[in-house]
Amino acid sequence: MDTIRPELEIDGALVARAMGLDVAAFRQLMDDGKITVLCERGTGEDAGTWRASFYYGGRRARFVVDAQGNPLAG
């Protein structure tokens, strides 16, 4: 079975702000593999959306986005 995995891009400044980090620190932590990301595909009435969760230490930033990575109000 083929799994569709679009390449989602979420604005790093948005994620950094939500995690209480400046953009440069966020990018360095991502480059160093210190921030982990979990991306989940919506099903049923949530089909066509994705939930991206970013984790660093005890911090978490979670976004529901469309297939282009645009955050959705929720």
C-alpha positions in Angstrom: 0.0 0.0 0.0 1.3 3.4 -1.0 1.4 6.1 1.7 1.0 9.7 0.7 3.5 11.9 2.5 3.4 15.5 1.3 6.3 17.7 2.2 4.8 20.1 4.6 6.5 23.4 5.3 5.5 25.3 8.4 6.9 28.8 9.0 9.8 28.3 11.4 9.2 31.8 12.9 5.7 30.7 13.9 6.9 27.5 15.5 9.8 29.3 17.2 7.4 31.8 18.7 5.0 29.1 19.9 7.9 27.4 21.6 9.3 30.5 23.2 12.5 30.5 21.2 14.1 33.0 18.8 14.2 31.9 15.2 18.0 31.4 15.1 17.9 29.1 18.2 15.0 27.2 16.8 16.8 26.6 13.5 20.0 25.5 15.2 18.1 23.1 17.5 16.3 21.6 14.4 19.7 21.3 12.6 21.1 19.5 15.6 18.2 17.1 15.8 17.2 18.3 19.2 13.6 19.2 18.2 11.5 16.3 17.2 8.4 16.5 15.0 5.3 14.2 14.8 3.1 14.7 11.8 -0.3 13.1 11.7 -2.8 12.9 8.8 -6.4 13.8 9.4 -9.0 11.2 8.6 -12.8 11.3 8.2 -14.1 14.9 8.5 -10.5 16.0 9.1 -9.2 14.5 5.8 -7.0 16.9 4.0 -5.5 18.3 7.2 -2.4 17.5 9.1 -1.4 17.9 12.8 2.2 18.8 13.3 3.6 18.7 16.8 7.1 20.0 17.6 8.8 18.9 20.9 11.9 20.2 22.7 12.5 19.4 26.3 9.2 20.0 28.1 7.9 22.3 25.4 5.4 21.5 22.7 4.0 23.5 19.8 1.1 21.9 17.9 -0.4 23.1 14.6 -3.3 21.9 12.4 -2.4 22.7 8.9 -3.7 22.2 5.3 -1.7 20.2 2.7 0.3 23.4 1.9 1.4 23.9 5.6 -1.0 26.8 6.2 -2.2 26.9 9.8 -5.9 26.5 10.2 -7.9 28.3 12.9 -9.3 25.9 15.4 
